[in-house]
């Protein structure tokens, strides 16, 4: 289907590949594929390879569950923690360390976990920084994302970051309206995830422009990928 979306024929060697992890992405991101082979960076990050299917996969390669004092909160360091607000994402990247946890359409996990996380933070005031992650928190509706952000601000969290790949996989989600809603809770740092120059499109630049013009510092992480 991703080849169809990109207007490319499916490689014969992949017609019989069956991955235990379902592949999905956005039509926008699929259309960035120029060649239907693993030399194409977007194809390689999106489509399961025969090597992946045959490899021994670890469901929790970073052993994050060992560092979860309560469900949804990953704490590796004394003064900061990661909150996985949702298990939903716009695209399942094949290199994602949480790809086994991603459940397409699973948005509401924060309603179950956030009250317990906030209760934990009450007795751990040394935690001053929260990274809202997932999945991708920008898959949540505006109102739900704002509810999560405001809850951490009320809790007295000094540094709040939002980790998102949405400027890459679905930049149209980063609207001026969303940025203005989040601006009311500044300062918030945005941590995005561009891996390749092909991803830096006009649409992606517009999304980043919306964030920067609303006053958000935008950082980027780029993982080193073989090939």
N, C-alpha and C positions, 0 to 999 in steps of 0.2 A: 504493500500500500504506500509506503514511503517513496518508493520508486515511481509509482503512478502519480503521486502528488508532485514530485519533482519533474515529471514528464520524461522519465528515463526507464529503459528496460531493466528488469530484475536480472542480476547475474545468475547464470545457470547453477553455479556452485552453492548458491544460497537458497535455492528453491526448496531444498529438503532440510535446511537447518531449522531445528526446533529448539528454542531456548526455554529453559524453565522460567525465565523472567520475561514477561510480556513486553514487547517494544511499543512505545508510544511517544509521540512528539506533536508539535503544532504544525499546521500547514505552512505557516510562515517560515519556521525553522527548516522544515523539509525542503522548501524551495531554494534554500541556500546551497543544496547539494548540486554540484556541477558534474560529477562523475559517479556512477553507481559501482564504486569499488573502494577498498580500504585505503587507497592513496588520497582519497578525498577526506579532508578533516571532519566535515560535518557528518558524512556517511559513517566514518569510523567511530565518532562519538555517539552515534544514534542507533546503529544497526548491530545486533549481536553477531560476533564473528565465530567461525567454527572453533577457533582456539578457546574462546570464552565458554562455549557450550561444552567442550571436552575437559575444561579445567576444573579443578576442585575449588569451588566457590565457598568463601567464608561469609556467613550471614552477618557477622559483626566484626569486620577486619580490624577496627580500631579498639575493639573491646569496650565500647562506650557504656554498655550495660553495667560494667563494674564500677563506673563512676556516676551512677544515677542514685542519689539519695532518696529521690521520689520520682515517680514516673514522669518523663518528659523533661527532666532537668539533668544536664550533663555537667558535672563539676570536676574538672581536672586541676584547677588552680584555686588557691584560697580566696582570691578577690573577684573572680568572674565565673560565669557559667553560661552554657548554651541552653536555650529553651526551644524544644521542637514543637512548634505551635500546630503543625499539621503534617500529615503523612502524604499529602497530595502534592503533585508537582506537574509542571506543564510538559516536561519531557523527562524520560528516563535516560540519563546519560550513562553510557556503559562503564565509565570510570568512577562513578559515584560510590563512595564508601558506605552510603546508606541505601543503595539501590534495592536491597532485599526488603527494606522496610516500607518503600514507597507503595502506596495503594491508591490507584487512580480514583478520584472522586471522594476520597476519605478526608473531608474537611473539618469535621466537628470535634476532633480529638482534643482541642484546647479547652472545650467546655468541661471535659472530664478531668483534665490534668491541672489547669491553671489554678483553681482554688487550693489544691494541695501544694503547688509550687509557692504560691504567695504565703501560705501558712509556714512553710519551711523557711522562707526568707525573713519572716518576722523574727526568728530566733537566730538568724545568721546575718547580722548587719555588716559583717566584714565583706559580704558579696556586694560590690558596688557597680558591677558591669554585667549586663545581660545581652547576649546575642540572640535575637529572635530568628530561628532557623526552621528547618523542616526536613523533608519536603521543601516547599517554597511558600513562605507566609503570604506572598502577594497573590497566591491562588485564592486566598480568602476574600470574601466581600469586604468593601471598604469599612462598613460598620463594625464587622467582627475584628478586623485588624486594628482599628482605632480603639476598640474595647480592650484589646490585649495591651496595646501601647500605654493607654491611660492607666491601666491597672498597675503596671510596673512603675510608672511615674508617681502614682499615689503611694506606692510602696517605698519611695525614696531612692530608687535606683538612680545613680548619678550619671552613668554612661549607658546609653542604649544604642544597640546596633541592629540593623535588619540585614540579614543575609539573603540575597535573592539572585537568581539567574534569569529572572523575568525580562530585564533589559536586553538579554541575549535571545531568549527563546520566544518571547511574546512581548516586544517592547511597547505595543499599543496599550498594554495594561497600565503603564506608568503615565497616567494622565495628569494634566495640570490640576484637575479637580482633586485627585488623590493626594498630590503633593501639597496642596493648600490645606487639606484636612490634617495631614501629618505635621505640617509646619507649626500648628498650634501646640505641639508637644516637643518642639525642638529644645535642646539639641538632640538630634538623632543622626548617627552615622550610617551610611548605606554601603554595604559590602557586596559588590557584584562579582561576576565570575566569567570574564571573557578569556577564552583559551587560544583564539586564533584570529588573525586580521580579517578573515572572511566574515566573522561575526560582527565586525564593526561596520554596520550598514547605516544608511541615512535614517532609517526608523530607530535604530539603536541610539544613534547620536541625538535624535530628538528626545528620546526617553531620558537620557543622561542630562540633556539641556534642561528639561523640566525639573529634574531633581536639583541641579546646581543653582538654577535661577530661583528656586524656592529656599535656597540657603543650606542645603544638605551637603556636607562633605562626602564625596564618593571615592571609595577605595576599590581596588580590584585585586582578586586573587587569580593567579594563573597556575594551574598544575602542570608539571612536566610529564608529558605523555610520550611513550615510545612511538616512533614513527612520525 
